[in-house]
Structure formats: C-alpha cells, structure tokens
Amino acid sequence: MLDTFDTPTIDAEESRSAMGEIDTLTDVRDRARQEARDHSKTRIGFVYAAIASVAEDSIRSLRKATKAAEAY
C-alpha cells in the first residue's frame, strides 16, 4: 500500500505518469474480471479474480496518493 503522507510533490509530468499507470491497471483489472467470469467454474477463475482484486486495490491507492500529492 502507498503511504500518502510519504508522497513527494507530484508535478504535471509525474501526474500524467500516475494517470497512465492507473489506466494500465484499469485495463488489467477489467481483463482479469472478464477472464474470471469466463472461467468461473475452474480454479484459474479464482486466480483471475485475485488479480482483479489486487489491481483494484492498487488503483485506489494510486488515486488517493495522487489526490493527496496534488493537495500540496
């Protein structure tokens, strides 16, 4: 997890980079969710569901950190 209190000031370029990372993680999350649905009756479906969950947590953390950094 990202600690929002240890987040350095983010300039415009870093903010775009963070947004790019969020976009990438969103794509990963969405694809993993789809694969989890497609394989819901198999064990691999649980793996895809876990990947989607971790991606969602990472997206939330990055969004919080970005907002906290922009507030400074």
PDB file with SEQRES, HELIX, SHEET and CRYST1 records, atoms N, CA, C and O in Angstrom:
SEQRES   1 A   72  MET LEU ASP THR PHE ASP THR PRO THR ILE ASP ALA GLU          
SEQRES   2 A   72  GLU SER ARG SER ALA MET GLY GLU ILE ASP THR LEU THR          
SEQRES   3 A   72  ASP VAL ARG ASP ARG ALA ARG GLN GLU ALA ARG ASP HIS          
SEQRES   4 A   72  SER LYS THR ARG ILE GLY PHE VAL TYR ALA ALA ILE ALA          
SEQRES   5 A   72  SER VAL ALA GLU ASP SER ILE ARG SER LEU ARG LYS ALA          
SEQRES   6 A   72  THR LYS ALA ALA GLU ALA TYR                                  
HELIX    1 AA1 THR A    4  ASP A    6  5                                   3    
HELIX    2 AA2 ALA A   12  ASP A   38  1                                  27    
HELIX    3 AA3 ARG A   43  ALA A   71  1                                  29    
CRYST1    1.000    1.000    1.000  90.00  90.00  90.00 P 1           1          
ATOM      1  N   MET A   1       0.839  -1.175   0.000  1.00  0.00           N  
ATOM      2  CA  MET A   1       0.000   0.000   0.000  1.00  0.00           C  
ATOM      3  C   MET A   1       0.890   1.247   0.000  1.00  0.00           C  
ATOM      4  O   MET A   1       1.975   1.263   0.582  1.00  0.00           O  
ATOM      5  N   LEU A   2       0.411   2.254  -0.650  1.00  0.00           N  
ATOM      6  CA  LEU A   2       1.134   3.512  -0.682  1.00  0.00           C  
ATOM      7  C   LEU A   2       0.782   4.332   0.545  1.00  0.00           C  
ATOM      8  O   LEU A   2      -0.382   4.407   0.936  1.00  0.00           O  
ATOM      9  N   ASP A   3       1.777   4.942   1.146  1.00  0.00           N  
ATOM     10  CA  ASP A   3       1.557   5.828   2.269  1.00  0.00           C  
ATOM     11  C   ASP A   3       1.421   7.238   1.718  1.00  0.00           C  
ATOM     12  O   ASP A   3       2.392   7.800   1.212  1.00  0.00           O  
ATOM     13  N   THR A   4       0.243   7.810   1.808  1.00  0.00           N  
ATOM     14  CA  THR A   4       0.002   9.121   1.214  1.00  0.00           C  
ATOM     15  C   THR A   4       0.775  10.224   1.912  1.00  0.00           C  
ATOM     16  O   THR A   4       0.963  11.296   1.337  1.00  0.00           O  
ATOM     17  N   PHE A   5       1.224   9.992   3.125  1.00  0.00           N  
ATOM     18  CA  PHE A   5       1.981  11.016   3.833  1.00  0.00           C  
ATOM     19  C   PHE A   5       3.435  11.067   3.388  1.00  0.00           C  
ATOM     20  O   PHE A   5       4.110  12.075   3.597  1.00  0.00           O  
ATOM     21  N   ASP A   6       3.921  10.000   2.781  1.00  0.00           N  
ATOM     22  CA  ASP A   6       5.294   9.966   2.279  1.00  0.00           C  
ATOM     23  C   ASP A   6       5.374  10.281   0.800  1.00  0.00           C  
ATOM     24  O   ASP A   6       6.434  10.122   0.194  1.00  0.00           O  
ATOM     25  N   THR A   7       4.284  10.722   0.208  1.00  0.00           N  
ATOM     26  CA  THR A   7       4.248  11.005  -1.219  1.00  0.00           C  
ATOM     27  C   THR A   7       4.880  12.354  -1.491  1.00  0.00           C  
ATOM     28  O   THR A   7       4.445  13.362  -0.934  1.00  0.00           O  
ATOM     29  N   PRO A   8       5.903  12.393  -2.341  1.00  0.00           N  
ATOM     30  CA  PRO A   8       6.517  13.674  -2.675  1.00  0.00           C  
ATOM     31  C   PRO A   8       5.595  14.496  -3.561  1.00  0.00           C  
ATOM     32  O   PRO A   8       4.616  13.979  -4.099  1.00  0.00           O  
ATOM     33  N   THR A   9       5.907  15.758  -3.707  1.00  0.00           N  
ATOM     34  CA  THR A   9       5.121  16.618  -4.575  1.00  0.00           C  
ATOM     35  C   THR A   9       5.168  16.068  -5.995  1.00  0.00           C  
ATOM     36  O   THR A   9       6.227  15.696  -6.498  1.00  0.00           O  
ATOM     37  N   ILE A  10       4.018  16.025  -6.620  1.00  0.00           N  
ATOM     38  CA  ILE A  10       3.923  15.487  -7.973  1.00  0.00           C  
ATOM     39  C   ILE A  10       3.749  16.644  -8.938  1.00  0.00           C  
ATOM     40  O   ILE A  10       2.822  17.443  -8.803  1.00  0.00           O  
ATOM     41  N   ASP A  11       4.646  16.733  -9.912  1.00  0.00           N  
ATOM     42  CA  ASP A  11       4.492  17.768 -10.930  1.00  0.00           C  
ATOM     43  C   ASP A  11       3.607  17.231 -12.049  1.00  0.00           C  
ATOM     44  O   ASP A  11       3.144  16.092 -11.985  1.00  0.00           O  
ATOM     45  N   ALA A  12       3.374  18.043 -13.066  1.00  0.00           N  
ATOM     46  CA  ALA A  12       2.446  17.669 -14.134  1.00  0.00           C  
ATOM     47  C   ALA A  12       2.874  16.394 -14.842  1.00  0.00           C  
ATOM     48  O   ALA A  12       2.034  15.549 -15.151  1.00  0.00           O  
ATOM     49  N   GLU A  13       4.173  16.242 -15.107  1.00  0.00           N  
ATOM     50  CA  GLU A  13       4.648  15.047 -15.811  1.00  0.00           C  
ATOM     51  C   GLU A  13       4.440  13.792 -14.980  1.00  0.00           C  
ATOM     52  O   GLU A  13       4.018  12.761 -15.503  1.00  0.00           O  
ATOM     53  N   GLU A  14       4.735  13.876 -13.689  1.00  0.00           N  
ATOM     54  CA  GLU A  14       4.538  12.717 -12.824  1.00  0.00           C  
ATOM     55  C   GLU A  14       3.058  12.395 -12.671  1.00  0.00           C  
ATOM     56  O   GLU A  14       2.684  11.227 -12.566  1.00  0.00           O  
ATOM     57  N   SER A  15       2.217  13.418 -12.657  1.00  0.00           N  
ATOM     58  CA  SER A  15       0.781  13.200 -12.566  1.00  0.00           C  
ATOM     59  C   SER A  15       0.281  12.451 -13.798  1.00  0.00           C  
ATOM     60  O   SER A  15      -0.540  11.541 -13.686  1.00  0.00           O  
ATOM     61  N   ARG A  16       0.779  12.837 -14.976  1.00  0.00           N  
ATOM     62  CA  ARG A  16       0.404  12.114 -16.190  1.00  0.00           C  
ATOM     63  C   ARG A  16       0.882  10.675 -16.126  1.00  0.00           C  
ATOM     64  O   ARG A  16       0.188   9.765 -16.578  1.00  0.00           O  
ATOM     65  N   SER A  17       2.068  10.467 -15.566  1.00  0.00           N  
ATOM     66  CA  SER A  17       2.604   9.122 -15.432  1.00  0.00           C  
ATOM     67  C   SER A  17       1.723   8.287 -14.496  1.00  0.00           C  
ATOM     68  O   SER A  17       1.449   7.119 -14.771  1.00  0.00           O  
ATOM     69  N   ALA A  18       1.287   8.892 -13.396  1.00  0.00           N  
ATOM     70  CA  ALA A  18       0.412   8.193 -12.453  1.00  0.00           C  
ATOM     71  C   ALA A  18      -0.914   7.858 -13.125  1.00  0.00           C  
ATOM     72  O   ALA A  18      -1.455   6.770 -12.933  1.00  0.00           O  
ATOM     73  N   MET A  19      -1.430   8.788 -13.907  1.00  0.00           N  
ATOM     74  CA  MET A  19      -2.686   8.540 -14.610  1.00  0.00           C  
ATOM     75  C   MET A  19      -2.514   7.420 -15.643  1.00  0.00           C  
ATOM     76  O   MET A  19      -3.422   6.612 -15.842  1.00  0.00           O  
ATOM     77  N   GLY A  20      -1.367   7.374 -16.287  1.00  0.00           N  
ATOM     78  CA  GLY A  20      -1.080   6.286 -17.222  1.00  0.00           C  
ATOM     79  C   GLY A  20      -1.035   4.946 -16.523  1.00  0.00           C  
ATOM     80  O   GLY A  20      -1.519   3.943 -17.049  1.00  0.00           O  
ATOM     81  N   GLU A  21      -0.453   4.931 -15.339  1.00  0.00           N  
ATOM     82  CA  GLU A  21      -0.388   3.699 -14.550  1.00  0.00           C  
ATOM     83  C   GLU A  21      -1.791   3.265 -14.128  1.00  0.00           C  
ATOM     84  O   GLU A  21      -2.115   2.078 -14.155  1.00  0.00           O  
ATOM     85  N   ILE A  22      -2.612   4.227 -13.743  1.00  0.00           N  
ATOM     86  CA  ILE A  22      -3.995   3.921 -13.374  1.00  0.00           C  
ATOM     87  C   ILE A  22      -4.737   3.347 -14.573  1.00  0.00           C  
ATOM     88  O   ILE A  22      -5.484   2.377 -14.437  1.00  0.00           O  
ATOM     89  N   ASP A  23      -4.537   3.937 -15.740  1.00  0.00           N  
ATOM     90  CA  ASP A  23      -5.179   3.424 -16.956  1.00  0.00           C  
ATOM     91  C   ASP A  23      -4.749   1.991 -17.251  1.00  0.00           C  
ATOM     92  O   ASP A  23      -5.572   1.147 -17.606  1.00  0.00           O  
ATOM     93  N   THR A  24      -3.449   1.724 -17.102  1.00  0.00           N  
ATOM     94  CA  THR A  24      -2.931   0.373 -17.339  1.00  0.00           C  
ATOM     95  C   THR A  24      -3.534  -0.620 -16.348  1.00  0.00           C  
ATOM     96  O   THR A  24      -3.964  -1.708 -16.732  1.00  0.00           O  
ATOM     97  N   LEU A  25      -3.562  -0.241 -15.082  1.00  0.00           N  
ATOM     98  CA  LEU A  25      -4.129  -1.119 -14.064  1.00  0.00           C  
ATOM     99  C   LEU A  25      -5.625  -1.334 -14.280  1.00  0.00           C  
ATOM    100  O   LEU A  25      -6.145  -2.416 -14.006  1.00  0.00           O  
ATOM    101  N   THR A  26      -6.307  -0.319 -14.766  1.00  0.00           N  
ATOM    102  CA  THR A  26      -7.728  -0.455 -15.067  1.00  0.00           C  
ATOM    103  C   THR A  26      -7.940  -1.484 -16.170  1.00  0.00           C  
ATOM    104  O   THR A  26      -8.852  -2.308 -16.100  1.00  0.00           O  
ATOM    105  N   ASP A  27      -7.090  -1.427 -17.185  1.00  0.00           N  
ATOM    106  CA  ASP A  27      -7.171  -2.418 -18.265  1.00  0.00           C  
ATOM    107  C   ASP A  27      -6.925  -3.830 -17.735  1.00  0.00           C  
ATOM    108  O   ASP A  27      -7.640  -4.768 -18.088  1.00  0.00           O  
ATOM    109  N   VAL A  28      -5.905  -3.972 -16.881  1.00  0.00           N  
ATOM    110  CA  VAL A  28      -5.589  -5.279 -16.284  1.00  0.00           C  
ATOM    111  C   VAL A  28      -6.770  -5.774 -15.455  1.00  0.00           C  
ATOM    112  O   VAL A  28      -7.169  -6.934 -15.558  1.00  0.00           O  
ATOM    113  N   ARG A  29      -7.327  -4.880 -14.629  1.00  0.00           N  
ATOM    114  CA  ARG A  29      -8.463  -5.250 -13.790  1.00  0.00           C  
ATOM    115  C   ARG A  29      -9.648  -5.719 -14.631  1.00  0.00           C  
ATOM    116  O   ARG A  29     -10.245  -6.760 -14.356  1.00  0.00           O  
ATOM    117  N   ASP A  30      -9.978  -4.943 -15.650  1.00  0.00           N  
ATOM    118  CA  ASP A  30     -11.124  -5.283 -16.488  1.00  0.00           C  
ATOM    119  C   ASP A  30     -10.927  -6.610 -17.212  1.00  0.00           C  
ATOM    120  O   ASP A  30     -11.847  -7.422 -17.303  1.00  0.00           O  
ATOM    121  N   ARG A  31      -9.724  -6.820 -17.722  1.00  0.00           N  
ATOM    122  CA  ARG A  31      -9.434  -8.083 -18.414  1.00  0.00           C  
ATOM    123  C   ARG A  31      -9.490  -9.260 -17.444  1.00  0.00           C  
ATOM    124  O   ARG A  31     -10.031 -10.316 -17.775  1.00  0.00           O  
ATOM    125  N   ALA A  32      -8.937  -9.081 -16.256  1.00  0.00           N  
ATOM    126  CA  ALA A  32      -8.953 -10.157 -15.259  1.00  0.00           C  
ATOM    127  C   ALA A  32     -10.378 -10.471 -14.819  1.00  0.00           C  
ATOM    128  O   ALA A  32     -10.720 -11.636 -14.615  1.00  0.00           O  
ATOM    129  N   ARG A  33     -11.212  -9.442 -14.670  1.00  0.00           N  
ATOM    130  CA  ARG A  33     -12.614  -9.680 -14.317  1.00  0.00           C  
ATOM    131  C   ARG A  33     -13.320 -10.499 -15.400  1.00  0.00           C  
ATOM    132  O   ARG A  33     -14.075 -11.426 -15.104  1.00  0.00           O  
ATOM    133  N   GLN A  34     -13.063 -10.141 -16.646  1.00  0.00           N  
ATOM    134  CA  GLN A  34     -13.679 -10.872 -17.751  1.00  0.00           C  
ATOM    135  C   GLN A  34     -13.222 -12.331 -17.766  1.00  0.00           C  
ATOM    136  O   GLN A  34     -14.027 -13.246 -17.937  1.00  0.00           O  
ATOM    137  N   GLU A  35     -11.921 -12.526 -17.585  1.00  0.00           N  
ATOM    138  CA  GLU A  35     -11.386 -13.895 -17.557  1.00  0.00           C  
ATOM    139  C   GLU A  35     -11.951 -14.669 -16.370  1.00  0.00           C  
ATOM    140  O   GLU A  35     -12.244 -15.858 -16.492  1.00  0.00           O  
ATOM    141  N   ALA A  36     -12.108 -14.011 -15.228  1.00  0.00           N  
ATOM    142  CA  ALA A  36     -12.684 -14.674 -14.049  1.00  0.00           C  
ATOM    143  C   ALA A  36     -14.115 -15.118 -14.331  1.00  0.00           C  
ATOM    144  O   ALA A  36     -14.522 -16.209 -13.932  1.00  0.00           O  
ATOM    145  N   ARG A  37     -14.875 -14.270 -15.020  1.00  0.00           N  
ATOM    146  CA  ARG A  37     -16.245 -14.656 -15.393  1.00  0.00           C  
ATOM    147  C   ARG A  37     -16.234 -15.828 -16.377  1.00  0.00           C  
ATOM    148  O   ARG A  37     -17.019 -16.770 -16.258  1.00  0.00           O  
ATOM    149  N   ASP A  38     -15.330 -15.745 -17.344  1.00  0.00           N  
ATOM    150  CA  ASP A  38     -15.259 -16.800 -18.358  1.00  0.00           C  
ATOM    151  C   ASP A  38     -14.848 -18.145 -17.769  1.00  0.00           C  
ATOM    152  O   ASP A  38     -15.250 -19.196 -18.269  1.00  0.00           O  
ATOM    153  N   HIS A  39     -14.051 -18.111 -16.710  1.00  0.00           N  
ATOM    154  CA  HIS A  39     -13.530 -19.337 -16.097  1.00  0.00           C  
ATOM    155  C   HIS A  39     -14.084 -19.537 -14.687  1.00  0.00           C  
ATOM    156  O   HIS A  39     -13.404 -20.084 -13.818  1.00  0.00           O  
ATOM    157  N   SER A  40     -15.305 -19.097 -14.469  1.00  0.00           N  
ATOM    158  CA  SER A  40     -15.873 -19.117 -13.118  1.00  0.00           C  
ATOM    159  C   SER A  40     -16.009 -20.523 -12.538  1.00  0.00           C  
ATOM    160  O   SER A  40     -16.052 -20.676 -11.318  1.00  0.00           O  
ATOM    161  N   LYS A  41     -16.075 -21.520 -13.357  1.00  0.00           N  
ATOM    162  CA  LYS A  41     -16.235 -22.900 -12.875  1.00  0.00           C  
ATOM    163  C   LYS A  41     -14.907 -23.623 -12.668  1.00  0.00           C  
ATOM    164  O   LYS A  41     -14.887 -24.798 -12.303  1.00  0.00           O  
ATOM    165  N   THR A  42     -13.797 -22.917 -12.901  1.00  0.00           N  
ATOM    166  CA  THR A  42     -12.484 -23.557 -12.773  1.00  0.00           C  
ATOM    167  C   THR A  42     -11.637 -22.843 -11.718  1.00  0.00           C  
ATOM    168  O   THR A  42     -11.965 -21.746 -11.268  1.00  0.00           O  
ATOM    169  N   ARG A  43     -10.566 -23.484 -11.349  1.00  0.00           N  
ATOM    170  CA  ARG A  43      -9.658 -22.902 -10.354  1.00  0.00           C  
ATOM    171  C   ARG A  43      -8.956 -21.657 -10.866  1.00  0.00           C  
ATOM    172  O   ARG A  43      -8.671 -20.740 -10.096  1.00  0.00           O  
ATOM    173  N   ILE A  44      -8.679 -21.621 -12.148  1.00  0.00           N  
ATOM    174  CA  ILE A  44      -7.987 -20.462 -12.702  1.00  0.00           C  
ATOM    175  C   ILE A  44      -8.851 -19.205 -12.575  1.00  0.00           C  
ATOM    176  O   ILE A  44      -8.329 -18.090 -12.548  1.00  0.00           O  
ATOM    177  N   GLY A  45     -10.158 -19.385 -12.497  1.00  0.00           N  
ATOM    178  CA  GLY A  45     -11.059 -18.253 -12.289  1.00  0.00           C  
ATOM    179  C   GLY A  45     -10.757 -17.523 -10.995  1.00  0.00           C  
ATOM    180  O   GLY A  45     -10.873 -16.300 -10.929  1.00  0.00           O  
ATOM    181  N   PHE A  46     -10.366 -18.271  -9.952  1.00  0.00           N  
ATOM    182  CA  PHE A  46     -10.002 -17.654  -8.676  1.00  0.00           C  
ATOM    183  C   PHE A  46      -8.727 -16.828  -8.809  1.00  0.00           C  
ATOM    184  O   PHE A  46      -8.594 -15.776  -8.186  1.00  0.00           O  
ATOM    185  N   VAL A  47      -7.806 -17.304  -9.614  1.00  0.00           N  
ATOM    186  CA  VAL A  47      -6.559 -16.566  -9.846  1.00  0.00           C  
ATOM    187  C   VAL A  47      -6.867 -15.236 -10.541  1.00  0.00           C  
ATOM    188  O   VAL A  47      -6.353 -14.189 -10.148  1.00  0.00           O  
ATOM    189  N   TYR A  48      -7.707 -15.290 -11.570  1.00  0.00           N  
ATOM    190  CA  TYR A  48      -8.076 -14.057 -12.257  1.00  0.00           C  
ATOM    191  C   TYR A  48      -8.828 -13.103 -11.332  1.00  0.00           C  
ATOM    192  O   TYR A  48      -8.627 -11.891 -11.397  1.00  0.00           O  
ATOM    193  N   ALA A  49      -9.684 -13.637 -10.480  1.00  0.00           N  
ATOM    194  CA  ALA A  49     -10.407 -12.792  -9.528  1.00  0.00           C  
ATOM    195  C   ALA A  49      -9.442 -12.124  -8.552  1.00  0.00           C  
ATOM    196  O   ALA A  49      -9.625 -10.962  -8.189  1.00  0.00           O  
ATOM    197  N   ALA A  50      -8.421 -12.855  -8.133  1.00  0.00           N  
ATOM    198  CA  ALA A  50      -7.418 -12.282  -7.232  1.00  0.00           C  
ATOM    199  C   ALA A  50      -6.617 -11.182  -7.926  1.00  0.00           C  
ATOM    200  O   ALA A  50      -6.319 -10.150  -7.324  1.00  0.00           O  
ATOM    201  N   ILE A  51      -6.274 -11.405  -9.177  1.00  0.00           N  
ATOM    202  CA  ILE A  51      -5.549 -10.387  -9.944  1.00  0.00           C  
ATOM    203  C   ILE A  51      -6.402  -9.124 -10.053  1.00  0.00           C  
ATOM    204  O   ILE A  51      -5.894  -8.017  -9.877  1.00  0.00           O  
ATOM    205  N   ALA A  52      -7.679  -9.282 -10.337  1.00  0.00           N  
ATOM    206  CA  ALA A  52      -8.582  -8.133 -10.435  1.00  0.00           C  
ATOM    207  C   ALA A  52      -8.669  -7.392  -9.104  1.00  0.00           C  
ATOM    208  O   ALA A  52      -8.702  -6.161  -9.077  1.00  0.00           O  
ATOM    209  N   SER A  53      -8.705  -8.128  -8.017  1.00  0.00           N  
ATOM    210  CA  SER A  53      -8.786  -7.516  -6.693  1.00  0.00           C  
ATOM    211  C   SER A  53      -7.533  -6.705  -6.357  1.00  0.00           C  
ATOM    212  O   SER A  53      -7.625  -5.590  -5.843  1.00  0.00           O  
ATOM    213  N   VAL A  54      -6.382  -7.266  -6.649  1.00  0.00           N  
ATOM    214  CA  VAL A  54      -5.120  -6.559  -6.383  1.00  0.00           C  
ATOM    215  C   VAL A  54      -5.016  -5.321  -7.269  1.00  0.00           C  
ATOM    216  O   VAL A  54      -4.564  -4.269  -6.817  1.00  0.00           O  
ATOM    217  N   ALA A  55      -5.425  -5.442  -8.508  1.00  0.00           N  
ATOM    218  CA  ALA A  55      -5.396  -4.285  -9.408  1.00  0.00           C  
ATOM    219  C   ALA A  55      -6.314  -3.184  -8.887  1.00  0.00           C  
ATOM    220  O   ALA A  55      -5.950  -2.009  -8.917  1.00  0.00           O  
ATOM    221  N   GLU A  56      -7.497  -3.556  -8.410  1.00  0.00           N  
ATOM    222  CA  GLU A  56      -8.434  -2.564  -7.861  1.00  0.00           C  
ATOM    223  C   GLU A  56      -7.837  -1.867  -6.646  1.00  0.00           C  
ATOM    224  O   GLU A  56      -7.950  -0.648  -6.514  1.00  0.00           O  
ATOM    225  N   ASP A  57      -7.204  -2.626  -5.759  1.00  0.00           N  
ATOM    226  CA  ASP A  57      -6.549  -2.025  -4.589  1.00  0.00           C  
ATOM    227  C   ASP A  57      -5.449  -1.054  -5.011  1.00  0.00           C  
ATOM    228  O   ASP A  57      -5.309   0.023  -4.431  1.00  0.00           O  
ATOM    229  N   SER A  58      -4.680  -1.433  -6.008  1.00  0.00           N  
ATOM    230  CA  SER A  58      -3.604  -0.571  -6.497  1.00  0.00           C  
ATOM    231  C   SER A  58      -4.158   0.709  -7.122  1.00  0.00           C  
ATOM    232  O   SER A  58      -3.596   1.789  -6.936  1.00  0.00           O  
ATOM    233  N   ILE A  59      -5.245   0.588  -7.851  1.00  0.00           N  
ATOM    234  CA  ILE A  59      -5.876   1.763  -8.456  1.00  0.00           C  
ATOM    235  C   ILE A  59      -6.336   2.725  -7.369  1.00  0.00           C  
ATOM    236  O   ILE A  59      -6.098   3.929  -7.460  1.00  0.00           O  
ATOM    237  N   ARG A  60      -6.988   2.203  -6.354  1.00  0.00           N  
ATOM    238  CA  ARG A  60      -7.453   3.055  -5.247  1.00  0.00           C  
ATOM    239  C   ARG A  60      -6.284   3.741  -4.556  1.00  0.00           C  
ATOM    240  O   ARG A  60      -6.352   4.932  -4.252  1.00  0.00           O  
ATOM    241  N   SER A  61      -5.225   3.004  -4.310  1.00  0.00           N  
ATOM    242  CA  SER A  61      -4.061   3.587  -3.643  1.00  0.00           C  
ATOM    243  C   SER A  61      -3.419   4.687  -4.482  1.00  0.00           C  
ATOM    244  O   SER A  61      -3.062   5.745  -3.964  1.00  0.00           O  
ATOM    245  N   LEU A  62      -3.277   4.432  -5.765  1.00  0.00           N  
ATOM    246  CA  LEU A  62      -2.692   5.452  -6.641  1.00  0.00           C  
ATOM    247  C   LEU A  62      -3.567   6.692  -6.719  1.00  0.00           C  
ATOM    248  O   LEU A  62      -3.049   7.809  -6.722  1.00  0.00           O  
ATOM    249  N   ARG A  63      -4.862   6.521  -6.780  1.00  0.00           N  
ATOM    250  CA  ARG A  63      -5.764   7.674  -6.829  1.00  0.00           C  
ATOM    251  C   ARG A  63      -5.670   8.488  -5.541  1.00  0.00           C  
ATOM    252  O   ARG A  63      -5.630   9.717  -5.585  1.00  0.00           O  
ATOM    253  N   LYS A  64      -5.633   7.811  -4.401  1.00  0.00           N  
ATOM    254  CA  LYS A  64      -5.505   8.509  -3.120  1.00  0.00           C  
ATOM    255  C   LYS A  64      -4.182   9.274  -3.048  1.00  0.00           C  
ATOM    256  O   LYS A  64      -4.144  10.434  -2.636  1.00  0.00           O  
ATOM    257  N   ALA A  65      -3.112   8.615  -3.450  1.00  0.00           N  
ATOM    258  CA  ALA A  65      -1.787   9.244  -3.404  1.00  0.00           C  
ATOM    259  C   ALA A  65      -1.723  10.435  -4.343  1.00  0.00           C  
ATOM    260  O   ALA A  65      -1.139  11.464  -4.001  1.00  0.00           O  
ATOM    261  N   THR A  66      -2.313  10.309  -5.515  1.00  0.00           N  
ATOM    262  CA  THR A  66      -2.302  11.409  -6.485  1.00  0.00           C  
ATOM    263  C   THR A  66      -3.086  12.603  -5.949  1.00  0.00           C  
ATOM    264  O   THR A  66      -2.644  13.746  -6.065  1.00  0.00           O  
ATOM    265  N   LYS A  67      -4.256  12.330  -5.360  1.00  0.00           N  
ATOM    266  CA  LYS A  67      -5.066  13.418  -4.803  1.00  0.00           C  
ATOM    267  C   LYS A  67      -4.346  14.090  -3.642  1.00  0.00           C  
ATOM    268  O   LYS A  67      -4.357  15.315  -3.523  1.00  0.00           O  
ATOM    269  N   ALA A  68      -3.724  13.291  -2.792  1.00  0.00           N  
ATOM    270  CA  ALA A  68      -3.003  13.853  -1.640  1.00  0.00           C  
ATOM    271  C   ALA A  68      -1.829  14.699  -2.105  1.00  0.00           C  
ATOM    272  O   ALA A  68      -1.569  15.764  -1.545  1.00  0.00           O  
ATOM    273  N   ALA A  69      -1.125  14.234  -3.117  1.00  0.00           N  
ATOM    274  CA  ALA A  69       0.028  14.974  -3.628  1.00  0.00           C  
ATOM    275  C   ALA A  69      -0.407  16.265  -4.299  1.00  0.00           C  
ATOM    276  O   ALA A  69       0.263  17.289  -4.172  1.00  0.00           O  
ATOM    277  N   GLU A  70      -1.520  16.223  -5.009  1.00  0.00           N  
ATOM    278  CA  GLU A  70      -1.998  17.429  -5.685  1.00  0.00           C  
ATOM    279  C   GLU A  70      -2.487  18.471  -4.680  1.00  0.00           C  
ATOM    280  O   GLU A  70      -2.484  19.666  -4.975  1.00  0.00           O  
ATOM    281  N   ALA A  71      -2.907  18.022  -3.493  1.00  0.00           N  
ATOM    282  CA  ALA A  71      -3.377  18.952  -2.472  1.00  0.00           C  
ATOM    283  C   ALA A  71      -2.243  19.798  -1.906  1.00  0.00           C  
ATOM    284  O   ALA A  71      -2.476  20.879  -1.365  1.00  0.00           O  
ATOM    285  N   TYR A  72      -1.023  19.303  -2.032  1.00  0.00           N  
ATOM    286  CA  TYR A  72       0.125  20.060  -1.534  1.00  0.00           C  
ATOM    287  C   TYR A  72       0.455  21.099  -2.514  1.00  0.00           C  
ATOM    288  O   TYR A  72       1.395  21.867  -2.308  1.00  0.00           O  
TER     289      TYR A  72                                                      
END                                                                             
